[in-house]
């Protein structure tokens, strides 16, 4: 037996309940997306350092260089220190070692002994 008006009210209540859940899920999804964007921006602008040992033609000897990597592809952005100079942070050359092809022209230098066990 159908009671007039009861089914319509229940349908409206159920529809409002579903819309409330959809709105909640949309807000959670937007929050997750915004969080991912913020993390991506911090990752994009963060800098990492790597050390490389190679033969430097300008110095005429093997050097240890600390590079700073930046950007989404983590490309070498700048030279932070170089053992070819008395003050390792006072880089006085043209920094051609940022180009990997330039560094690989010569045979690879042996790593500098720093007291750490070999891998």
DSSP file (Angstrom, degrees, kcal/mol; ACC not computed):
  #  RESIDUE AA STRUCTURE BP1 BP2  ACC     N-H-->O    O-->H-N    N-H-->O    O-->H-N    TCO  KAPPA ALPHA  PHI   PSI    X-CA   Y-CA   Z-CA
    1    1 A X              0   0    0      0, 0.0     2,-0.4     0, 0.0     0, 0.0   0.000 360.0 360.0 360.0 129.5    0.0    0.0    0.0
    2    2 A X        -     0   0    0      4,-0.0     2,-0.6     3,-0.0     0, 0.0  -0.738 360.0-153.3 -89.9 130.1    1.4    3.4   -1.0
    3    3 A X    >>  -     0   0    0     -2,-0.4     3,-1.3     0, 0.0     4,-0.8  -0.915  27.7-118.4-101.6 120.2    1.1    6.2    1.5
    4    4 A X  T 34 S+     0   0    0     -2,-0.6     0, 0.0     1,-0.2     0, 0.0  -0.317  91.2   9.3 -62.0 133.8    1.0    9.5   -0.4
    5    5 A X  T 3> S+     0   0    0      1,-0.1     4,-1.5    -2,-0.0    -1,-0.2   0.093 105.0  89.6  90.6 -22.8    3.9   11.9    0.4
    6    6 A X  H <> S+     0   0    0     -3,-1.3     4,-2.0     2,-0.2     5,-0.2   0.926  87.9  47.4 -74.6 -44.0    6.0    9.4    2.4
    7    7 A X  H  X S+     0   0    0     -4,-0.8     4,-2.3     1,-0.2    -1,-0.2   0.873 110.4  53.0 -64.2 -38.2    8.0    8.1   -0.6
    8    8 A X  H  > S+     0   0    0      2,-0.2     4,-2.2     1,-0.2    -1,-0.2   0.915 109.7  47.4 -65.8 -42.3    8.7   11.5   -1.9
    9    9 A X  H  X S+     0   0    0     -4,-1.5     4,-2.4     2,-0.2    -1,-0.2   0.885 112.0  50.1 -66.0 -39.0   10.1   12.7    1.4
   10   10 A X  H  X S+     0   0    0     -4,-2.0     4,-2.6     2,-0.2    -1,-0.2   0.895 110.3  50.2 -66.5 -40.0   12.3    9.6    1.7
   11   11 A X  H  X S+     0   0    0     -4,-2.3     4,-2.4     2,-0.2    -2,-0.2   0.907 111.4  48.3 -64.0 -41.4   13.6   10.1   -1.8
   12   12 A X  H  X S+     0   0    0     -4,-2.2     4,-2.3     2,-0.2    -2,-0.2   0.905 112.3  48.9 -65.9 -40.6   14.5   13.7   -1.1
   13   13 A X  H  X S+     0   0    0     -4,-2.4     4,-2.2     2,-0.2    -2,-0.2   0.926 112.8  47.3 -63.8 -44.1   16.2   12.7    2.2
   14   14 A X  H  X S+     0   0    0     -4,-2.6     4,-2.4     1,-0.2    -2,-0.2   0.890 111.5  51.1 -64.3 -40.0   18.2   10.0    0.4
   15   15 A X  H  X S+     0   0    0     -4,-2.4     4,-2.4     2,-0.2    -1,-0.2   0.910 111.1  47.6 -64.5 -42.0   19.1   12.3   -2.4
   16   16 A X  H  X S+     0   0    0     -4,-2.3     4,-2.0     2,-0.2    -2,-0.2   0.882 111.1  52.3 -65.4 -37.6   20.4   15.0    0.1
   17   17 A X  H  X S+     0   0    0     -4,-2.2     4,-1.8     2,-0.2    -2,-0.2   0.927 111.4  45.7 -63.9 -46.0   22.3   12.2    2.0
   18   18 A X  H  X S+     0   0    0     -4,-2.4     4,-2.5     1,-0.2    -2,-0.2   0.901 111.6  52.1 -64.3 -42.6   24.1   11.1   -1.2
   19   19 A X  H  X S+     0   0    0     -4,-2.4     4,-2.4     1,-0.2    -1,-0.2   0.874 106.9  54.1 -63.9 -36.0   24.8   14.7   -2.3
   20   20 A X  H  X S+     0   0    0     -4,-2.0     4,-2.2     2,-0.2    -1,-0.2   0.919 110.0  46.2 -62.3 -43.9   26.4   15.3    1.1
   21   21 A X  H  X S+     0   0    0     -4,-1.8     4,-2.6     2,-0.2    -2,-0.2   0.904 111.7  51.2 -65.7 -40.8   28.7   12.3    0.7
   22   22 A X  H  X S+     0   0    0     -4,-2.5     4,-2.2     1,-0.2    -2,-0.2   0.902 110.3  49.5 -62.7 -40.3   29.6   13.4   -2.9
   23   23 A X  H  X S+     0   0    0     -4,-2.4     4,-2.2     2,-0.2    -1,-0.2   0.910 110.8  50.1 -64.4 -41.9   30.5   16.9   -1.6
   24   24 A X  H  X S+     0   0    0     -4,-2.2     4,-2.3     1,-0.2    -2,-0.2   0.927 111.8  47.3 -61.6 -45.9   32.6   15.4    1.2
   25   25 A X  H  X S+     0   0    0     -4,-2.6     4,-2.5     1,-0.2    -1,-0.2   0.864 110.5  52.9 -64.8 -35.8   34.5   13.2   -1.3
   26   26 A X  H  X S+     0   0    0     -4,-2.2     4,-2.4    -5,-0.2    -1,-0.2   0.904 110.1  47.8 -65.9 -40.6   35.0   16.1   -3.7
   27   27 A X  H  X S+     0   0    0     -4,-2.2     4,-2.2     2,-0.2    -2,-0.2   0.903 112.5  48.5 -66.7 -40.7   36.5   18.2   -0.8
   28   28 A X  H  X S+     0   0    0     -4,-2.3     4,-2.3     2,-0.2    -2,-0.2   0.921 112.1  49.4 -64.2 -43.0   38.8   15.3    0.2
   29   29 A X  H  X S+     0   0    0     -4,-2.5     4,-2.3     1,-0.2    -2,-0.2   0.901 110.7  49.5 -62.4 -42.0   39.9   14.9   -3.4
   30   30 A X  H  X S+     0   0    0     -4,-2.4     4,-2.5     1,-0.2    -1,-0.2   0.888 110.6  51.1 -65.2 -38.6   40.6   18.6   -3.9
   31   31 A X  H  X S+     0   0    0     -4,-2.2     4,-2.3     2,-0.2    -2,-0.2   0.910 110.5  48.5 -64.5 -42.2   42.6   18.6   -0.6
   32   32 A X  H  X S+     0   0    0     -4,-2.3     4,-2.3     2,-0.2    -2,-0.2   0.915 112.3  48.7 -64.1 -43.1   44.7   15.6   -1.9
   33   33 A X  H  X S+     0   0    0     -4,-2.3     4,-2.1     2,-0.2    -2,-0.2   0.921 111.9  48.5 -64.4 -43.8   45.3   17.2   -5.2
   34   34 A X  H  X S+     0   0    0     -4,-2.5     4,-2.3     1,-0.2    -1,-0.2   0.896 110.7  51.6 -64.4 -39.0   46.3   20.5   -3.6
   35   35 A X  H  X S+     0   0    0     -4,-2.3     4,-2.4     1,-0.2    -1,-0.2   0.907 109.3  50.0 -62.2 -41.6   48.7   18.7   -1.3
   36   36 A X  H  X S+     0   0    0     -4,-2.3     4,-2.3     1,-0.2    -2,-0.2   0.879 109.8  51.2 -64.7 -37.7   50.3   16.9   -4.2
   37   37 A X  H  X S+     0   0    0     -4,-2.1     4,-2.3     2,-0.2    -2,-0.2   0.921 110.1  48.9 -65.5 -43.7   50.8   20.2   -6.0
   38   38 A X  H  X S+     0   0    0     -4,-2.3     4,-2.3     1,-0.2    -2,-0.2   0.919 112.2  48.3 -62.6 -43.5   52.4   21.7   -3.0
   39   39 A X  H  X S+     0   0    0     -4,-2.4     4,-2.4     1,-0.2    -1,-0.2   0.903 111.0  51.1 -63.5 -40.4   54.8   18.7   -2.6
   40   40 A X  H  X S+     0   0    0     -4,-2.3     4,-2.1     2,-0.2    -1,-0.2   0.884 109.2  50.6 -64.3 -38.4   55.6   18.9   -6.3
   41   41 A X  H  X S+     0   0    0     -4,-2.3     4,-1.9     2,-0.2    -2,-0.2   0.927 111.5  47.3 -66.3 -43.9   56.4   22.6   -6.0
   42   42 A X  H  X S+     0   0    0     -4,-2.3     4,-1.1     1,-0.2    -2,-0.2   0.902 112.8  49.6 -63.1 -39.7   58.8   21.9   -3.1
   43   43 A X  H  < S+     0   0    0     -4,-2.4    -1,-0.2     1,-0.2    -2,-0.2   0.870 108.9  53.6 -65.7 -35.9   60.4   19.0   -4.9
   44   44 A X  H  < S+     0   0    0     -4,-2.1    27,-1.2     1,-0.2    -1,-0.2   0.897 116.3  36.8 -65.6 -40.9   60.9   21.2   -8.0
   45   45 A X  H  < S+     0   0    0     -4,-1.9    -1,-0.2    -5,-0.1    -2,-0.2   0.519  93.9 103.9 -93.6  -5.0   62.7   24.0   -6.1
   46   46 A X     <  -     0   0    0     -4,-1.1     2,-0.4    -5,-0.2    25,-0.4  -0.454  62.3-139.8 -76.5 152.0   64.6   21.8   -3.7
   47   47 A X        -     0   0    0     -2,-0.1     2,-0.3    23,-0.1    23,-0.2  -0.902  14.8-169.5-114.9 140.4   68.3   21.3   -4.3
   48   48 A X  E     -A   69   0A   0     21,-2.0    21,-4.0    -2,-0.4     2,-0.4  -0.904  14.0-138.6-121.1 153.7   70.3   18.1   -3.9
   49   49 A X  E     -A   68   0A   0     -2,-0.3     2,-0.3    19,-0.2    19,-0.2  -0.900  17.0-177.0-115.9 146.4   74.1   17.8   -4.0
   50   50 A X  E     -A   67   0A   0     17,-2.1    17,-3.2    -2,-0.4     2,-0.4  -0.977  17.3-137.5-135.2 149.4   76.2   15.1   -5.6
   51   51 A X  E     -A   66   0A   0     -2,-0.3     2,-0.4    15,-0.2    15,-0.2  -0.883  19.8-176.3-108.9 141.0   79.9   14.5   -5.7
   52   52 A X  E     -A   65   0A   0     13,-2.6    13,-3.0    -2,-0.4     2,-0.5  -0.988  13.9-153.9-134.4 145.1   81.9   13.5   -8.8
   53   53 A X  E     +A   64   0A   0     -2,-0.4    56,-0.3    11,-0.2     2,-0.3  -0.977  34.3 139.2-116.2 130.1   85.5   12.7   -9.3
   54   54 A X  E     -A   63   0A   0      9,-1.9     9,-3.0    -2,-0.5     2,-0.5  -0.973  55.8 -83.9-160.7 169.1   87.0   13.2  -12.7
   55   55 A X  E     -A   62   0A   0     52,-0.4     2,-0.6    48,-0.3     7,-0.2  -0.721  38.4-153.5 -83.8 124.8   90.0   14.4  -14.6
   56   56 A X  E  >> -A   61   0A   0      5,-2.6     4,-1.9    -2,-0.5     5,-1.2  -0.893   7.7-164.2-102.7 117.2   89.9   18.2  -15.1
   57   57 A X  T  45S+     0   0    0     -2,-0.6    -1,-0.2     1,-0.2     5,-0.0   0.840  89.9  54.6 -68.7 -32.9   91.9   19.4  -18.1
   58   58 A X  T  45S+     0   0    0      1,-0.2    -1,-0.2     2,-0.1    -2,-0.0   0.892 116.8  35.8 -69.3 -38.6   91.9   23.0  -16.9
   59   59 A X  T  45S-     0   0    0      2,-0.2    -2,-0.2    26,-0.0    -1,-0.2   0.713 102.7-133.7 -85.0 -21.5   93.5   22.0  -13.5
   60   60 A X  T  <5S+     0   0    0     -4,-1.9     2,-0.3     1,-0.3    -3,-0.2   0.743  74.2  67.8  75.2  24.1   95.6   19.3  -15.1
   61   61 A X  E   <S-A   56   0A   0     -5,-1.2    -5,-2.6    -7,-0.1    -1,-0.3  -0.965  93.9 -73.9-159.4 173.0   94.7   16.7  -12.4
   62   62 A X  E     -A   55   0A   0     -2,-0.3     2,-0.3    -7,-0.2    -7,-0.2  -0.573  52.2-171.2 -75.5 138.6   91.9   14.7  -10.9
   63   63 A X  E     -A   54   0A   0     -9,-3.0    -9,-1.9    -2,-0.3     2,-0.5  -0.900  24.2-135.5-130.2 158.0   89.4   16.7   -8.9
   64   64 A X  E     -A   53   0A   0     -2,-0.3    19,-1.9   -11,-0.2     2,-0.4  -0.977  29.1-173.0-112.5 123.6   86.5   16.1   -6.6
   65   65 A X  E     -AB  52  82A   0    -13,-3.0   -13,-2.6    -2,-0.5     2,-0.6  -0.942  18.2-149.1-122.7 137.9   83.6   18.4   -7.4
   66   66 A X  E     -AB  51  81A   0     15,-2.5    14,-3.1    -2,-0.4    15,-1.3  -0.934  22.4-167.0-106.1 119.0   80.3   18.9   -5.5
   67   67 A X  E     -AB  50  79A   0    -17,-3.2   -17,-2.1    -2,-0.6     2,-0.5  -0.717  16.8-134.0-103.7 153.5   77.4   19.8   -7.8
   68   68 A X  E     -AB  49  78A   0     10,-2.7     9,-3.5    -2,-0.3    10,-1.2  -0.933  19.5-154.2-105.5 129.4   74.0   21.1   -7.0
   69   69 A X  E     +AB  48  76A   0    -21,-4.0   -21,-2.0    -2,-0.5     2,-0.3  -0.864  20.0 169.3-105.3 137.1   71.1   19.4   -8.8
   70   70 A X  E   > + B   0  75A   0      5,-2.3     5,-1.4    -2,-0.4     3,-0.2  -0.915  28.7  39.3-140.0 165.4   67.8   21.2   -9.4
   71   71 A X  T > 5S-     0   0    0    -27,-1.2     3,-1.1   -25,-0.4   -26,-0.0  -0.018  94.0 -62.4  85.8 172.7   64.6   20.9  -11.3
   72   72 A X  T 3 5S+     0   0    0      1,-0.3    -1,-0.2     2,-0.1   -27,-0.0   0.794 136.7  44.5 -66.9 -27.9   62.3   18.1  -12.1
   73   73 A X  T 3 5S-     0   0    0     -3,-0.2    -1,-0.3   -29,-0.1    -2,-0.2   0.412 107.6-126.8 -94.9   1.2   65.0   16.2  -14.1
   74   74 A X  T < 5 +     0   0    0     -3,-1.1    -3,-0.2     1,-0.1     2,-0.1   0.914  42.6 177.6  54.6  49.5   67.6   16.9  -11.4
   75   75 A X  E   < -B   70   0A   0     -5,-1.4    -5,-2.3     1,-0.1     2,-0.4  -0.485  41.2 -92.0 -79.6 154.5   70.1   18.4  -13.9
   76   76 A X  E     +B   69   0A   0     22,-0.2    -7,-0.2    -7,-0.2    -1,-0.1  -0.533  48.0 174.0 -69.0 121.8   73.4   19.8  -12.6
   77   77 A X  E     -     0   0A   0     -9,-3.5     2,-0.3    -2,-0.4    -1,-0.2   0.805  54.6  -8.6-102.8 -36.9   72.7   23.5  -11.9
   78   78 A X  E     -B   68   0A   0    -10,-1.2   -10,-2.7    20,-0.0     2,-0.6  -0.990  62.3-106.3-158.8 162.9   75.9   24.8  -10.3
   79   79 A X  E     -B   67   0A   0     -2,-0.3   -12,-0.2   -12,-0.2    12,-0.2  -0.849  27.4-178.7 -94.3 121.5   79.3   23.9   -8.8
   80   80 A X  E     -     0   0A   0    -14,-3.1     2,-0.3    -2,-0.6   -13,-0.2   0.849  67.7  -5.4 -88.7 -38.2   79.3   24.2   -5.0
   81   81 A X  E     -B   66   0A   0    -15,-1.3   -15,-2.5     9,-0.1     2,-0.3  -0.991  56.5-166.6-154.9 155.2   82.9   23.2   -4.4
   82   82 A X  E >   -B   65   0A   0      6,-1.9     3,-1.2    -2,-0.3   -17,-0.2  -0.986  21.4-143.8-147.2 133.1   85.9   22.0   -6.3
   83   83 A X  T 3  S+     0   0    0    -19,-1.9   -18,-0.1    -2,-0.3     5,-0.1   0.508  91.8  80.1 -75.7  -3.4   89.2   20.5   -5.0
   84   84 A X  T 3  S+     0   0    0    -20,-0.2     2,-0.3     4,-0.1    -1,-0.2   0.660  88.1  65.8 -75.4 -14.5   91.2   22.2   -7.8
   85   85 A X  S <  S-     0   0    0     -3,-1.2     3,-0.1     1,-0.1    -3,-0.1  -0.814  82.9-128.8-112.3 149.7   91.1   25.5   -5.9
   86   86 A X  S    S+     0   0    0     -2,-0.3     2,-0.8     1,-0.2    -1,-0.1   0.949 111.4  42.5 -59.5 -50.2   92.7   26.3   -2.5
   87   87 A X  S >  S-     0   0    0      3,-0.2     3,-1.9     1,-0.1    -1,-0.2  -0.882  87.2-152.6 -93.9 107.7   89.4   27.6   -1.2
   88   88 A X  T 3  S+     0   0    0     -2,-0.8    -6,-1.9     1,-0.3    -1,-0.1   0.725  90.8  50.1 -58.9 -24.3   87.1   24.9   -2.5
   89   89 A X  T 3  S+     0   0    0     -8,-0.2     2,-1.4     1,-0.2    -1,-0.3   0.602  89.2  83.7 -91.8 -10.5   84.1   27.3   -2.7
   90   90 A X    <   -     0   0    0     -3,-1.9     2,-0.5    -8,-0.1    -3,-0.2  -0.650  67.8-170.4 -91.5  80.1   85.9   30.1   -4.6
   91   91 A X        +     0   0    0     -2,-1.4    -3,-0.1   -12,-0.2    -2,-0.1  -0.602  13.0 175.3 -77.4 121.5   85.4   28.6   -8.1
   92   92 A X        +     0   0    0     -2,-0.5     2,-0.2     2,-0.0    -1,-0.1   0.113  47.5  83.4-116.0  21.5   87.5   30.6  -10.6
   93   93 A X  S    S-     0   0    0      1,-0.0    -2,-0.0     0, 0.0     0, 0.0  -0.514  91.4 -95.9-115.5-175.0   87.0   28.6  -13.8
   94   94 A X        -     0   0    0     -2,-0.2    -3,-0.0     1,-0.0    -1,-0.0   0.474  50.5-128.1 -82.8  -2.0   84.4   28.6  -16.6
   95   95 A X    >   +     0   0    0      1,-0.1     3,-1.5     2,-0.1     4,-0.2   0.855  52.0 154.9  59.0  40.2   82.6   25.6  -14.9
   96   96 A X  G >   +     0   0    0      1,-0.3     3,-1.7     2,-0.1     6,-0.3   0.676  57.9  81.0 -69.0 -14.7   82.5   23.5  -18.1
   97   97 A X  G 3  S+     0   0    0      1,-0.3    -1,-0.3     5,-0.1     6,-0.2   0.612  70.7  79.2 -68.9 -10.8   82.3   20.4  -15.9
   98   98 A X  G <  S+     0   0    0     -3,-1.5     2,-0.6   -21,-0.1    -1,-0.3   0.788  80.3  79.2 -63.9 -25.4   78.6   21.1  -15.5
   99   99 A X  S X> S-     0   0    0     -3,-1.7     4,-1.6    -4,-0.2     3,-0.5  -0.761  75.4-152.4 -85.9 118.6   78.3   19.4  -19.0
  100  100 A X  H 3> S+     0   0    0     -2,-0.6     4,-1.8     1,-0.2    -1,-0.2   0.835  93.8  58.2 -60.8 -34.8   78.5   15.7  -18.6
  101  101 A X  H 34 S+     0   0    0      1,-0.2    -1,-0.2     2,-0.2     4,-0.2   0.863 104.4  52.0 -64.4 -35.1   80.0   15.2  -22.1
  102  102 A X  H X4 S+     0   0    0     -3,-0.5     3,-1.1    -6,-0.3     4,-0.3   0.912 110.1  48.3 -66.5 -42.2   82.9   17.5  -21.2
  103  103 A X  H >< S+     0   0    0     -4,-1.6     3,-0.7     1,-0.2   -48,-0.3   0.821 108.0  55.4 -67.9 -30.5   83.6   15.4  -18.0
  104  104 A X  T 3< S+     0   0    0     -4,-1.8    -1,-0.2     1,-0.2    -2,-0.2   0.350  80.3  90.8 -87.6   7.3   83.5   12.1  -19.9
  105  105 A X  T <  S+     0   0    0     -3,-1.1     2,-0.2    -4,-0.2    -1,-0.2   0.827  88.9  46.9 -68.5 -30.8   86.2   13.1  -22.5
  106  106 A X  S <  S-     0   0    0     -3,-0.7   -51,-0.1    -4,-0.3     3,-0.1  -0.654 103.8 -79.6-111.8 164.8   88.9   11.7  -20.4
  107  107 A X        -     0   0    0     -2,-0.2   -52,-0.4     1,-0.1    -1,-0.1  -0.305  59.5 -95.3 -61.8 145.6   89.4    8.5  -18.5
  108  108 A X        -     0   0    0    -54,-0.1   -54,-0.2    -4,-0.1     2,-0.1  -0.381  38.7-126.5 -68.2 137.8   87.6    8.4  -15.1
  109  109 A X        -     0   0    0    -56,-0.3     2,-0.2   -46,-0.1   -56,-0.1  -0.449  26.3-102.6 -80.4 155.9   89.6    9.3  -12.1
  110  110 A X        -     0   0    0     -2,-0.1    -1,-0.1     1,-0.1   -56,-0.1  -0.511  47.7 -96.2 -73.4 146.8   89.9    7.1   -9.1
  111  111 A X        -     0   0    0     -2,-0.2     2,-0.3     1,-0.1    -1,-0.1  -0.308  40.1-106.6 -65.0 149.2   87.8    8.2   -6.1
  112  112 A X        -     0   0    0      1,-0.1     2,-0.4    -3,-0.1    -1,-0.1  -0.580  35.1-114.0 -76.0 134.2   89.4   10.3   -3.4
  113  113 A X        +     0   0    0     -2,-0.3    -1,-0.1     1,-0.1    -3,-0.0  -0.567  43.6 164.6 -72.4 124.0   90.1    8.3   -0.2
  114  114 A X        -     0   0    0     -2,-0.4    -1,-0.1     2,-0.2     3,-0.1   0.203  60.4 -97.5-126.6  14.8   87.9    9.8    2.5
  115  115 A X  S    S+     0   0    0      1,-0.3     2,-0.2     0, 0.0    -2,-0.1   0.357  83.2 126.3  89.2  -6.8   88.0    7.1    5.2
  116  116 A X        -     0   0    0      1,-0.1    -1,-0.3     0, 0.0    -2,-0.2  -0.605  68.3-103.1 -83.5 146.9   84.7    5.4    4.3
  117  117 A X        -     0   0    0     -2,-0.2    -1,-0.1     1,-0.1     2,-0.1  -0.368  41.6-103.0 -66.6 148.3   84.8    1.7    3.5
  118  118 A X              0   0    0      1,-0.1    -1,-0.1    -3,-0.0     0, 0.0  -0.378 360.0 360.0 -69.9 149.1   84.6    0.7   -0.1
  119  119 A X              0   0    0     -3,-0.1    -1,-0.1    -2,-0.1    -2,-0.1   0.422 360.0 360.0 -90.9 360.0   81.3   -0.5   -1.5
